[in-house]
Structure formats: C-alpha cells, structure tokens
C-alpha cells in the first residue's frame, strides 16, 4: 500500500512550478516498543515532572521553558517569545542553487524523503527537472520549514523520482581529517591481497543484509509469552564458544591476508 504523503506543496525552479508530495523514506513504526509497568499491579507507570526542591508534582500549566545562564539561574522563554521568531510554514520548495552532488559530504545528510509529482499537470515539469539534474550530476539546494523548524534541504534524482534530504547545520558536523599524515603507505603486495579478498566477498546488495535479528527475537519472545501466559524469564542461551581466539594485534598482515583468502576459497561468491 502506498504511503500517505505527510507534506504537499510546490517545487519551483525559476518560472517552472509543479505540485509535489513528500513522504519519509524511513520509518521506525515496526520496531518493538515497551511500556513501563508496575510489576505488582501490571498497570502502566505514568511519568510526571516534580520540583527538584520541594519534591512535589508540577501541574502542566506551571511548566515553562528555561535556558540555563548560571549554576542555579535560568532565563524563562515563553511561547510568545518563540512566536516572534517562528518561520512561516511555506509550501513551496524554491530551488536557490545547484551544487555537484559529489561535493556534499555524507555527514551533512540527515533524513531522507521521497518527492513525487502530485498531479498529472505537473508531472512533465517534474520529469524535466529530475532528468536535467540526473544528466548533469547536480543536486539542488533550498530551504524549507519541516518538523517545526527551517532546514536546509538537498534534492537529488533517484530512479523516477527525487529524494529530499534534510541537511544538518554546519555547527552539527565535526571535521574529519582522516588518517594521520605520517601513516605508512600500504604495501603493494598486501594491497593486492586485500583487493582479491574484497572480490571474493563481493555480493549484490540486498535489504536482507541489514535485517535486525534482535527485532525478530523480540517478536518470537512476545509470541511465546503470549501463548504460555507466563511471567517466567526465558533462560538465557550460553554464549557460543568462539571458533578461534579473538584477533589481537596483527603482527604479519601478509600472513593474515593469505590465511583469509585460503579460508574463503570454499565460500560461495
């Protein structure tokens, strides 16, 4: 079943405009979640805010936002203060500029969303924009109010549609300098063996490669408990004994690579 769009608006490039619909590309809806219960009564536990000085519960009407300015001093921020700097939730993705897609660091990419045409009239304009971006290897940059906050977004072509990424702000991304400048250059023979090892273990991508075994284990556990209706804790399986000693510091990388290739010859490619 097709996902219901959580955002609808316009995609605009100069004088070219088309209606679009957006849906999140990822979801955690299927994840198993637990509630906190009172073990004796089986009732849910309700969380409440309490005053750290008096220990008494605070009514919701008395709760306020506070920005800490000192060890024991806070500046109250009211709803009216936030409304003064709030941004209008514009429904237009106005493309401001284009940049080479390869020039955007992966660490800036935050949440992906699918962007598709929302009516037949704008489908042609959408297809022209998408195709031109794909052929030029460019990504579009714009600004958009999403999740109650203005965000920079990057739009890139993907198959027959577009993917819109919210971007992290510059102060959220840490610099990465890579390996130290005095790192040794890789040995040519060792490099050749690693490439051979990579080739032997290369497979076509499949979503099965990133399945969550804990999620399935939780579902099986819940189903078993529901059938037996028992509160007994399941016995923990003993850890499987390692097939060989845990790897330590590799003294001879060439020897380790040769042994890796030898053990992988019977592996199905």
C-alpha positions as CSV (number, residue, x, y, z in Angstrom):
1,X,0.0,0.0,0.0
2,X,1.3,3.4,-1.0
3,X,2.5,5.7,1.9
4,X,0.2,8.6,2.6
5,X,2.0,12.0,2.0
6,X,2.7,14.0,5.1
7,X,3.6,17.1,3.2
8,X,2.2,18.6,-0.1
9,X,3.3,21.8,-1.8
10,X,5.1,23.1,-4.8
11,X,8.5,22.5,-6.4
12,X,9.7,25.7,-8.0
13,X,12.7,26.4,-10.3
14,X,12.6,29.9,-11.7
15,X,9.3,30.0,-13.6
16,X,8.8,26.2,-13.7
17,X,6.5,25.0,-11.0
18,X,4.8,21.7,-10.2
19,X,2.8,20.2,-7.4
20,X,4.7,17.6,-5.3
21,X,4.0,15.3,-2.4
22,X,6.6,14.2,0.2
23,X,6.8,11.0,2.3
24,X,9.5,10.0,4.8
25,X,11.8,7.4,3.2
26,X,12.4,5.6,6.6
27,X,10.2,4.5,9.4
28,X,10.5,3.0,12.9
29,X,6.8,2.2,13.1
30,X,7.5,-1.6,13.0
31,X,10.0,-1.5,15.9
32,X,9.0,-3.3,19.1
33,X,8.4,-0.8,21.9
34,X,7.8,-1.4,25.5
35,X,5.8,0.4,28.2
36,X,7.0,0.7,31.8
37,X,4.7,-1.2,34.1
38,X,4.3,-1.7,37.8
39,X,5.4,-5.3,38.3
40,X,3.0,-5.9,41.2
41,X,-0.2,-4.5,39.7
42,X,0.6,-4.8,36.0
43,X,-0.6,-1.2,35.4
44,X,1.3,1.4,33.3
45,X,3.6,3.8,35.1
46,X,2.9,7.4,34.4
47,X,5.8,9.9,34.3
48,X,5.3,13.3,36.0
49,X,7.6,16.3,36.4
50,X,8.4,17.2,40.0
51,X,10.0,20.2,41.6
52,X,13.6,19.3,42.5
53,X,13.5,21.5,45.6
54,X,10.0,20.6,47.0
55,X,9.6,17.2,45.5
56,X,6.0,18.0,44.6
57,X,4.4,17.3,41.3
58,X,4.2,20.3,38.9
59,X,1.0,21.0,37.1
60,X,1.3,21.2,33.3
61,X,0.1,24.8,33.3
62,X,3.0,25.7,35.6
63,X,5.7,24.1,33.4
64,X,7.9,26.6,31.5
65,X,11.0,26.5,29.3
66,X,14.2,27.7,30.8
67,X,17.6,28.5,29.4
68,X,20.4,28.0,31.9
69,X,22.6,31.1,32.4
70,X,24.4,30.0,35.5
71,X,24.7,27.3,38.1
72,X,21.3,28.0,39.6
73,X,19.9,30.7,37.3
74,X,17.6,30.3,34.3
75,X,16.0,32.6,31.8
76,X,12.4,31.8,31.1
77,X,11.4,31.6,27.5
78,X,7.7,32.0,26.9
79,X,5.5,30.8,23.9
80,X,5.1,34.4,22.9
81,X,8.9,34.8,22.6
82,X,9.1,31.8,20.3
83,X,6.2,33.0,18.1
84,X,8.2,36.2,17.4
85,X,11.0,34.3,15.7
86,X,8.8,31.5,14.2
87,X,9.0,31.0,10.5
88,X,6.1,30.7,8.2
89,X,5.4,27.2,7.0
90,X,5.8,27.9,3.3
91,X,4.5,25.2,1.0
92,X,7.0,26.0,-1.8
93,X,10.4,24.3,-2.3
94,X,12.1,27.2,-4.1
95,X,15.4,25.9,-5.6
96,X,18.0,28.5,-4.8
97,X,21.1,26.9,-6.3
98,X,22.7,23.8,-7.7
99,X,25.9,22.1,-6.5
100,X,27.8,19.0,-7.7
101,X,26.2,16.0,-5.8
102,X,29.6,14.5,-5.0
103,X,30.6,17.7,-3.3
104,X,28.1,17.4,-0.4
105,X,29.7,15.5,2.5
106,X,27.7,12.4,3.7
107,X,27.8,13.7,7.3
108,X,25.5,16.6,6.3
109,X,22.7,14.3,5.2
110,X,20.1,13.9,7.9
111,X,16.6,12.4,7.0
112,X,15.6,11.2,3.5
113,X,12.2,11.8,2.0
114,X,10.6,10.7,-1.3
115,X,9.4,13.5,-3.5
116,X,7.0,12.7,-6.3
117,X,4.6,14.7,-8.6
118,X,1.2,15.2,-7.0
119,X,-0.9,15.7,-10.2
120,X,-0.8,14.9,-13.9
121,X,-0.4,18.5,-14.9
122,X,2.9,19.0,-13.2
123,X,4.3,15.5,-14.0
124,X,6.0,16.8,-17.1
125,X,7.7,19.7,-15.4
126,X,8.8,17.4,-12.6
127,X,10.3,14.9,-15.1
128,X,12.2,17.6,-16.9
129,X,13.8,18.9,-13.7
130,X,14.6,15.4,-12.5
131,X,16.2,14.3,-15.8
132,X,18.2,17.5,-16.2
133,X,19.6,17.1,-12.7
134,X,20.4,13.4,-13.3
135,X,22.2,14.1,-16.6
136,X,24.3,17.0,-15.1
137,X,25.1,15.2,-11.9
138,X,23.8,18.1,-9.9
139,X,21.9,18.4,-6.6
140,X,19.5,21.2,-5.7
141,X,19.7,23.2,-2.5
142,X,16.7,25.0,-0.9
143,X,15.2,25.9,2.4
144,X,12.0,24.5,3.9
145,X,10.1,24.5,7.2
146,X,9.9,20.9,8.2
147,X,9.3,19.4,11.7
148,X,8.6,22.9,13.0
149,X,12.0,24.3,12.1
150,X,13.5,25.8,9.0
151,X,16.0,23.5,7.4
152,X,18.4,23.4,4.5
153,X,17.4,20.6,2.1
154,X,19.2,18.9,-0.7
155,X,17.3,17.3,-3.6
156,X,18.8,14.6,-5.8
157,X,17.4,12.5,-8.6
158,X,16.7,8.9,-7.7
159,X,15.2,6.5,-10.3
160,X,11.9,8.0,-11.5
161,X,11.6,10.5,-8.5
162,X,13.5,12.8,-6.3
163,X,14.9,12.3,-2.8
164,X,14.9,15.3,-0.5
165,X,17.4,15.2,2.3
166,X,17.2,17.5,5.3
167,X,20.7,18.7,6.0
168,X,22.4,19.1,9.3
169,X,23.6,22.6,10.2
170,X,27.2,23.4,9.9
171,X,27.8,23.5,13.7
172,X,26.4,20.0,14.0
173,X,29.1,18.4,11.8
174,X,32.5,17.7,13.1
175,X,35.6,17.9,10.9
176,X,37.3,14.7,10.0
177,X,40.9,14.8,9.0
178,X,41.3,11.0,8.2
179,X,44.4,9.1,8.9
180,X,47.4,10.9,10.5
181,X,49.7,12.5,7.9
182,X,52.6,10.2,9.0
183,X,50.6,7.0,8.4
184,X,52.6,4.4,6.4
185,X,51.8,3.8,2.7
186,X,50.2,0.5,2.0
187,X,52.4,-2.3,0.9
188,X,51.7,-3.2,-2.8
189,X,51.6,-6.9,-2.2
190,X,49.3,-6.5,0.8
191,X,47.1,-4.1,-1.3
192,X,46.7,-6.8,-4.0
193,X,45.7,-9.4,-1.5
194,X,43.1,-7.1,0.1
195,X,41.6,-6.4,-3.4
196,X,41.5,-10.2,-4.0
197,X,39.7,-10.7,-0.6
198,X,37.2,-7.9,-1.5
199,X,36.5,-9.5,-4.9
200,X,35.8,-12.9,-3.2
201,X,33.4,-11.5,-0.7
202,X,31.5,-9.1,-3.1
203,X,27.8,-9.7,-3.5
204,X,24.8,-7.9,-4.9
205,X,23.2,-5.6,-2.3
206,X,20.1,-6.9,-0.6
207,X,18.0,-5.5,2.3
208,X,18.4,-8.9,4.0
209,X,22.0,-7.9,4.7
210,X,20.8,-5.3,7.3
211,X,17.9,-7.2,8.9
212,X,17.6,-6.8,12.7
213,X,17.9,-10.2,14.4
214,X,17.0,-8.7,17.8
215,X,13.7,-7.4,16.4
216,X,12.7,-10.9,15.2
217,X,13.9,-12.4,18.5
218,X,11.7,-9.9,20.4
219,X,8.7,-10.8,18.3
220,X,9.3,-14.5,18.8
221,X,9.7,-13.9,22.6
222,X,6.5,-11.9,22.8
223,X,4.6,-14.6,20.8
224,X,5.9,-17.3,23.1
225,X,5.0,-15.4,26.2
226,X,1.5,-14.6,24.8
227,X,0.9,-18.3,24.2
228,X,2.1,-19.5,27.6
229,X,0.9,-16.5,29.6
230,X,3.7,-16.9,32.0
231,X,5.9,-14.3,33.7
232,X,8.9,-16.6,33.9
233,X,12.0,-15.1,32.5
234,X,13.4,-17.1,29.5
235,X,16.6,-18.8,30.1
236,X,19.5,-17.1,28.5
237,X,21.3,-19.1,25.9
238,X,25.0,-19.5,26.7
239,X,27.3,-17.6,24.5
240,X,28.6,-19.7,21.6
241,X,32.3,-20.6,22.0
242,X,34.4,-18.7,19.5
243,X,35.8,-20.9,16.7
244,X,39.2,-19.4,17.3
245,X,40.9,-17.0,19.5
246,X,39.8,-13.4,19.3
247,X,42.0,-11.4,17.0
248,X,44.6,-9.3,18.6
249,X,47.3,-7.1,17.1
250,X,48.2,-8.5,13.7
251,X,51.9,-9.0,13.6
252,X,52.2,-10.1,9.9
253,X,49.4,-8.6,7.8
254,X,50.6,-10.6,4.7
255,X,50.2,-13.9,6.6
256,X,46.8,-12.9,7.9
257,X,45.6,-11.9,4.4
258,X,46.9,-15.1,2.9
259,X,45.0,-17.1,5.6
260,X,41.9,-15.1,5.0
261,X,41.9,-15.9,1.3
262,X,42.6,-19.5,2.0
263,X,39.7,-19.9,4.3
264,X,37.4,-18.1,1.9
265,X,38.0,-20.3,-1.1
266,X,35.1,-22.6,-0.2
267,X,32.8,-19.7,0.4
268,X,30.0,-19.1,-2.2
269,X,30.6,-15.9,-4.1
